[in-house]
Amino acid sequence: MTRVYKWEVLKLLAQKRTYLGLGAAMLVPLIFVVVLTFRSGGPNDIPLGRSIRDTGLATPFVVLFFMSIWAFPLITALVSGDIVAAESHNGTLKTILTRSRDRGEIYAAKVLAAFTYTALVIAAMGVVGVVAASIEWGFNDLTSLSGTTVSAWHGLGLLAASLAIYAWPMAGIAAFGLFLSTVTRNSASAVVGTLLWALLMQLLGVLPGTESIRPYLLGEQFQAWHGFLRTPADWTPVVRALWVCAFYVGVPLAAGYLVFLRRDVAGE
């Protein structure tokens, strides 16, 4: 499977959409810093928004909030929604299966490649955000959501942990994109369907009457990182995100795998 995974990564590196998504993830924090540099005020009504000009560490946290609405889901959908469907469009799946690789290896490699890309774009946003904002406002101590001050290096560790837990619900979106990519065999349908599903999860989280199910919606898990920014750390949202997102990842991947095993490739 390692060889198949490397081949999937090489295919991603050869596609323009890979660099479009990665470039967008890196461009958003840069735009954010430039805009705030030339105007007063800021996003004071969101977590760490009031600290945006106190330290460069605050910017990636703020950008996480904005990009979870549609930007990161779209970037993830561009790859996960295409990674299987492209084989049907190009008629290459049958060729791959004749190279002594079973369907389980191929499917697992595609899943790992999509998850790798998802983690990469999140990490790229965090790195660019910290560097750009620190150049402008300094690499200073960070004020937590509890009002306590933590050192800059401790804050950097909290950022790394936050990006890691944030990647887990993003993996849920990637898993759904892989499922649609496998079922529809159409990249455009899978990408659009994944984005609409992600937006639906966000919408359900703000509708009245959904309070009882809100903690278990995928969109709510994007806020799990808040637990790391409290003193002492609040592990309740983090632990909940781990097992809730496991469901959102596991179910579509299992369903997609069953479809992938049984699909007819003779005509491709």
C-alpha positions in Angstrom: 0.0 0.0 0.0 2.9 2.3 0.6 3.8 2.3 -3.1 0.2 3.0 -4.0 0.1 5.9 -1.5 3.3 7.4 -2.9 1.7 7.2 -6.4 -1.5 8.9 -5.2 0.6 11.7 -3.7 2.5 12.1 -6.9 -0.8 12.3 -8.8 -1.9 15.1 -6.4 1.3 16.9 -7.0 0.6 16.9 -10.7 -2.8 18.5 -10.4 -3.5 22.3 -10.4 -6.3 22.0 -7.9 -3.8 20.8 -5.3 -1.9 24.0 -5.5 -5.0 26.2 -5.8 -6.2 24.8 -2.5 -2.8 25.0 -0.8 -2.2 28.5 -2.1 -5.6 29.7 -0.9 -4.9 28.3 2.6 -1.7 30.2 2.7 -3.1 33.4 1.2 -6.0 33.9 3.6 -3.9 34.6 6.7 -1.7 36.9 4.6 -4.7 38.9 3.5 -6.0 39.0 7.0 -2.8 40.5 8.3 -2.5 43.0 5.5 -6.1 44.2 6.0 -5.7 44.6 9.7 -2.5 46.5 9.2 -4.2 49.2 7.2 -7.4 49.5 9.2 -8.3 50.0 12.9 -10.6 47.7 14.8 -10.8 43.9 14.4 -12.8 40.8 15.0 -13.5 41.5 18.6 -16.5 39.3 18.9 -14.8 36.0 18.2 -12.3 34.0 20.3 -8.9 35.7 20.6 -10.1 38.5 18.3 -9.3 41.2 20.9 -5.7 39.9 21.0 -5.1 39.9 17.3 -2.6 42.8 17.4 -0.9 41.7 20.7 0.8 38.7 19.3 1.3 36.9 16.0 0.1 33.7 17.7 -3.5 35.0 17.8 -4.0 35.3 14.0 -4.1 31.5 13.1 -6.7 31.0 15.8 -8.9 33.8 14.4 -8.4 32.5 10.8 -9.5 29.0 11.9 -12.9 30.5 12.8 -13.5 32.1 9.4 -12.1 29.3 7.3 -14.2 26.6 8.9 -17.4 28.1 7.4 -16.6 27.4 3.8 -12.9 27.9 2.8 -11.4 24.8 4.4 -14.4 22.6 3.4 -14.1 23.8 -0.2 -10.3 23.2 -0.3 -10.8 19.7 1.2 -13.7 18.9 -1.2 -11.6 19.9 -4.3 -9.3 16.9 -3.6 -11.4 14.4 -1.8 -14.3 14.8 -4.2 -12.0 14.2 -7.2 -9.6 11.6 -6.0 -11.7 8.6 -6.9 -14.1 10.1 -9.5 -11.1 11.2 -11.6 -10.2 7.6 -12.2 -13.7 7.0 -13.7 -13.5 10.1 -15.8 -10.0 9.2 -17.1 -10.8 5.5 -17.4 -7.7 4.6 -15.4 -9.1 2.5 -12.6 -9.1 -0.7 -14.6 -5.5 -0.1 -15.5 -4.5 0.3 -11.8 -6.3 -2.9 -10.8 -4.3 -4.9 -13.4 -1.0 -4.0 -11.7 -1.3 -6.6 -8.9 -3.0 -4.1 -6.5 -6.2 -5.1 -4.8 -9.1 -2.6 -4.3 -8.5 -2.4 -0.6 -4.9 -1.1 -1.1 -6.0 1.4 -3.7 -8.9 2.7 -1.6 -6.8 3.0 1.6 -4.0 4.8 -0.4 -6.5 7.3 -1.7 -7.9 7.9 1.8 -4.5 8.5 3.2 -3.6 10.8 0.4 -6.7 12.9 0.9 -6.2 13.1 4.6 -2.5 14.0 4.1 -3.6 16.9 1.9 -6.2 18.0 4.4 -3.6 18.1 7.2 -1.1 19.9 5.0 -3.4 22.8 4.1 -4.3 23.3 7.8 -0.6 23.2 8.8 0.3 25.6 6.0 -2.3 28.1 7.1 -1.0 27.9 10.7 2.7 28.4 9.7 2.0 31.3 7.3 -0.3 32.9 9.8 2.2 32.8 12.7 5.1 34.0 10.5 3.3 36.9 8.8 1.5 38.1 12.0 4.7 37.8 14.1 6.6 39.9 11.6 3.9 42.6 11.9 3.0 42.4 15.7 5.7 40.3 17.3 6.0 36.8 18.7 4.7 37.7 22.1 2.9 36.0 25.0 -0.7 34.8 24.3 -3.7 35.6 26.4 -5.9 32.5 26.8 -9.6 32.4 26.7 -9.6 32.2 30.5 -7.7 35.5 30.6 -4.4 34.1 31.8 -1.1 34.8 30.0 1.0 31.9 28.6 4.4 32.2 27.1 4.9 32.5 23.4 6.4 29.0 23.1 3.7 27.5 25.2 1.2 29.3 23.0 2.9 27.8 19.9 2.4 24.3 21.4 -1.3 25.1 22.1 -1.6 26.2 18.4 -0.1 22.9 17.2 -2.6 21.0 19.4 -5.4 23.1 18.2 -4.6 22.6 14.5 -4.4 18.8 15.2 -7.8 18.6 16.7 -9.2 20.9 14.1 -7.9 18.5 11.4 -10.2 15.8 12.8 -13.6 17.3 11.7 -11.9 18.3 8.5 -11.1 14.6 8.0 -14.9 14.0 8.4 -15.5 16.3 5.5 -12.8 14.6 3.4 -14.3 11.2 4.2 -17.7 12.4 2.9 -16.1 13.8 -0.2 -14.4 10.4 -0.8 -17.7 8.7 -0.4 -19.5 10.9 -2.9 -16.5 10.7 -5.3 -16.8 6.9 -5.2 -20.6 6.7 -5.5 -21.2 9.5 -8.1 -18.1 8.9 -10.2 -18.3 12.6 -11.0 -15.9 15.1 -9.6 -18.1 18.2 -9.9 -21.0 16.5 -8.2 -18.8 15.1 -5.4 -17.1 18.5 -4.8 -20.4 20.5 -4.8 -22.2 17.8 -2.7 -19.4 17.8 -0.1 -19.4 21.6 0.2 -23.2 21.7 0.5 -23.1 18.9 3.2 -20.4 20.8 5.1 -22.5 24.0 5.0 -25.6 22.1 6.1 -23.7 20.9 9.2 -22.9 24.5 9.9 -26.5 25.6 9.3 -28.0 23.0 11.6 -25.7 24.2 14.4 -27.4 27.7 14.5 -31.0 26.7 13.9 -33.4 26.9 16.9 -34.6 23.6 18.2 -31.4 21.7 17.5 -29.9 22.3 20.9 -30.1 18.7 21.9 -28.2 17.4 18.9 -25.9 20.4 18.5 -22.9 19.0 20.5 -22.8 16.0 18.1 -23.0 17.9 14.8 -19.8 17.9 12.8 -19.7 21.7 12.5 -19.6 22.1 16.3 -16.4 20.0 16.5 -14.5 22.9 14.8 -14.7 24.7 18.1 -13.1 21.8 20.1 -9.8 23.6 20.1 -11.2 26.2 22.5 -10.6 23.6 25.2 -6.9 23.9 24.8 -7.1 27.7 25.2 -8.6 27.5 28.7 -6.7 27.4 32.1 -6.8 24.6 33.1 -7.5 22.9 29.8 -11.1 21.8 29.2 -10.8 18.3 27.8 -14.6 17.8 27.4 -15.0 19.3 23.9 -11.7 17.7 22.8 -12.7 14.2 23.9 -16.1 14.6 22.4 -14.7 15.8 19.1 -12.4 12.7 19.0 -15.2 10.2 19.2 -17.9 12.2 17.4 -15.6 12.8 14.4 -14.6 9.1 14.4 -18.2 8.4 13.5 -18.3 11.1 10.7 -15.0 9.7 9.4 -15.7 6.0 9.7 -19.3 5.7 8.4 -18.7 7.3 4.9 -15.3 5.6 4.5 -16.9 2.2 5.2 -19.8 2.9 2.9 -17.5 4.2 0.2 -15.3 1.1 0.6 -18.2 -1.3 0.1 -19.2 0.6 -3.1 -15.6 0.6 -4.3 -15.3 -3.1 -3.8 -18.4 -3.9 -5.8 -18.2 -1.3 -8.6 -18.0 -2.5 -12.1 -14.9 -1.3 -13.9 -15.1 -3.4 -17.1 -16.5 -0.4 -19.0 -13.9 2.1 -17.8 
